[in-house]
């Protein structure tokens, strides 16, 4: 049974504070009734919350939990499908065709063409349901594909909802600090206005705005995945002084060490009984073997993770793991900053930059006011800028094209950049409806835009590793933390309450921005480009990993990891981050290359 502390910890990850004891008691009753732990019921609540359009009325109380029980938890019990009797053929026209489409059948048909053979939960037995992954939600880019009833053509039918959001304008917590690191009363956030140099840390990270993607061959993909195992196995062997690596499926009667990629033996979610290890072509000829984790005291695993295990394989049919070697991150880069630069002031914000009910971009307008107030040297903006999940975008209620809408916002930022001398780093997102839907994602192409934009606008790909006055920033706009958290399994991890820090650490020890394999349904990885563009070439001084999970600023092995949150959440305001680094003191630090002793960072509500 879930305890009060477990429930508070799990719900706090999603930014929900449990204070009412009646609500906690009700949640504990639901856990007992449906045999859920604190982690499961919190994810079920977030899934239920995100399906509701009127989220403003879903305050977590006992009445809403009753609704949550009826509409979410109670429906997860298996039901006998009813067979509908067909009375005869029905003729539909363009206005009534949507009435004759069965949504479940349409999703199953789409999944069949996309290679997703996950059966519907309506037809599963209870035992099957525990072994299979939940049905994948429909891809946002293909929702609302059914034609709506005919509407007379008029300019009013295509006008965007530019009515200001009442919930955003009535917020009372603007400027409130929700997370911080190294902040004190003497912290000065205002920049000094000096010329900042921005460049790629590794030239291989650079990407052209246009390239042919998704033309990868299966052999190329297999070679890239195999190279990732071999590269990291060499680093693990050197770091842990492993004499020799054994074949993962070779029967031996003594303890050996193997390296491979974690996978799942079925189409279901990974669990402690379904773990398999895939070896490299060089040491194991690409063979896979089931792994017994019973003897491991602690572990944290996810699909795609490359690990080194020590154990016994007596029969060649199962590897019994005795020890799991910890992952190894890359060293921090040396800092050689000119002392006269003094200080580097940076502001970070992640889209959506407008509330979900309109395209007025009120949060972006307020962010610009904060930029004018603090005068940062660099402002890092991560997409989505034109969010595919926005209500007006989904309905097509826009007087301009999505591309024009984006460049209108860039023009306003360009004016600020010229007036203040602030440099902007613009990074796209896979949720940008007007941009290439691939990962790694190319930068926005400003050369074909008619208006002249400021040279202080730097368009970068996702992901990217940049040097900003020799301070190294690792940046990705993909919500890898949420996707990792949905797939990871763990047991008896020290400091397990800091789950967000553990998920972030996986990126550093796996040395790439998206270590999950296979990827989430909404992420289309082109491994041909991922080999050079998706890897982390060095542990950055500052790693920016935006997520829908709780905002944080953490010190992880000398790397300052930041989740700034999103600038808007539904119809309400979100958060952004500001930080300042005393660059004139960095070159004086001889014991460490970390910038954290000379850094102050703060996450604020917009």
Residue, then its C-alpha position, 0 to 999 in steps of 0.5 A: x500500500x502506498x504511503x503518504x510520503x510516496x504519494x507526495x513524492x510521486x505527485x510532486x514530480x508532476x508539479x502537484x502538491x498534495x496537502x489535503x489529507x482527505x485527498x491522500x486517503x482517497x488516493x490510498x483507497x484507490x491504490x488498494x482497490x486497483x492494486x496500484x503503487x504511488x508511481x502508477x496512480x500518479x501517472x494514471x492521474x496525469x494521463x486522465x488530466x491531459x485528456x480533459x480540455x477543461x483542465x481549469x476545473x480539475x482541481x485535485x479533490x475528492x469529487x474529481x477523484x471520484x470522476x477519475x475513478x469512474x472514467x479512468x481506473x474503472x474502465x481499465x478492467x477488461x470488458x467483453x466486446x459487444x458485437x454490433x448487428x448490421x441492419x444493412x448498408x448505410x450511405x454517407x455523404x461528405x457531411x455525415x461520413x464521420x458518423x460512420x467511422x469507428x475510432x478504435x477500428x481507425x486507430x487499429x488500421x493506422x497501427x497496422x500500416x505503421x507496423x504497430x501490432x499492439x492489440x486493443x485493450x478492449x480485447x485483452x485478458x487481464x494477464x495479457x494487459x499486464x504484459x503488453x504496453x498500453x495502446x499508443x495514443x493517436x499521433x497529434x499530427x494525424x488527429x482531426x483528420x476526419x472532415x468536419x461539417x461544411x462551413x460557409x467560406x468566409x474570413x471569419x471562419x479562418x480568423x485565429x482566436x486572439x482573445x487574450x487568455x483569461x486564466x493567463x491574465x488573471x494569474x497572481x504568482x508571476x515572478x515566483x521562484x520555483x527552483x534555484x542553485x547558488x542564488x543569494x542576496x548579492x546575485x546580480x542578474x543584469x548582463x554587461x552587454x559585452x559581445x558574446x562569441x557563439x560557436x559549435x563545440x564540435x563542427x560535426x554537430x553543425x547541420x544544414x537547414x535542408x537535408x534528405x532524411x529518412x532515407x536510411x537503410x536497415x544495414x546503416x541503422x544496424x551499423x550505427x547501433x552496433x558502433x554505439x555499443x562498441x564505442x561505449x564498451x571500450x570506455x567502460x572496459x578502460x574505466x573499470x579495468x576489465x581485462x576481457x569482454x566475453x560473448x553474451x551467449x557463450x556458456x561458461x562456468x566462471x564469472x565473466x563480464x559482458x557489455x551490451x544494449x538493454x532490450x525487452x523480450x516482448x512487445x510489452x513494457x520493460x520489467x525485471x523479468x523481460x530484460x534481454x542483453x544484445x551484444x555487439x557484432x565484434x564480441x557477440x555476433x549481435x546475439x541476445x540473451x535473457x538476463x536474470x536480475x534476481x541477484x542484483x541489489x540495485x539497478x536502473x535500466x531502460x531500453x537502449x541503455x548500454x551497460x557492463x554486467x558481471x555474472x555467470x552463464x552456465x547454460x548459454x540460455x540465461x545470463x545471471x547478473x551479479x554486478x552492474x558496473x555504473x556508467x561513465x560520463x565524459x570529462x568536463x571541458x577545460x575553461x579558458x575565459x578572458x578575464x575582462x568579460x567579467x560575467x555571462x548572463x543567460x536566459x532560457x525559455x521553452x515553448x509553447x510561447x502562447x497559451x493553448x486556446x489562442x495564438x496571441x503569444x502573451x507569454x512570449x510578450x511577457x518574456x520580452x519584458x523580462x528580457x528588457x528588464x534583465x538585459x541578458x547577454x544570451x537568450x536561449x529559446x527552444x521550441x515549439x514556437x507554433x505548437x502542433x498541440x495548440x487548439x487553434x493550430x489543430x482547428x486550422x483557425x489561422x489567418x496566415x500560414x504557420x510558417x508566416x506566423x513563426x517568422x512574425x515572432x522572429x521579427x519581433x525578437x530580431x528588433x529586440x536583439x538589435x536594440x539591446x545587443x542581446x544574442x538569441x539562440x533559436x532551437x526547433x522542436x519536433x512539436x513545431x507544426x511548420x518544421x521538419x518532423x525528424x530527429x536530429x532536427x535541422x535548424x530553421x532556415x532564415x536565408x529564404x525569409x523575405x525580411x532581414x533579420x538581425x545577425x544576433x539571431x543564431x538558428x541551431x539544430x536540435x540537439x546541439x552542443x555550443x560554446x558561449x564564451x567558452x562555456x559549453x552548453x548542451x541543448x535539446x528540446x525533446x522531452x527525453x526525461x518524460x519518455x525515459x521515465x515512462x520506460x525505466x525500471x529501478x530497484x533500491x537505487x541510493x537517493x531514489x527520491x531524486x528520480x529526475x536527477x537519475x534520469x538526467x544522469x542517464x544522458x551523461x553516462x550514455x553520452x547521447x541526447x536520446x539514449x532511448x531505443x526504440x524511441x517514443x512513437x512521436x520521435x522519428x530518429x534518422x540514425x544516419x545523422x544521429x551518429x554524429x549529431x545526436x551524441x554528446x561530445x563532452x560533458x557540458x558545463x550546462x545541460x538544458x533538458x526541458x520537460x513537462x516534469x517538475x522544473x529543477x536546477x541540479x548539480x550532477x557530477x559538476x554539470x549544471x542540469x536545468x529543466x526550465x519548464x515550459x513558458x505556458x502550460x495549457x491556458x495558464x502561465x509557466x516558467x523560465x530560467x535565468x542564470x549568471x556565471x562569473x566568468x572572470x573567476x573560472x580561469x582561477x579554478x585549478x581543481x575543477x572545470x565545473x562552473x557551478x561554484x561560480x554560477x547562480x541559476x533560478x527558475x521563475x514563473x512567467 
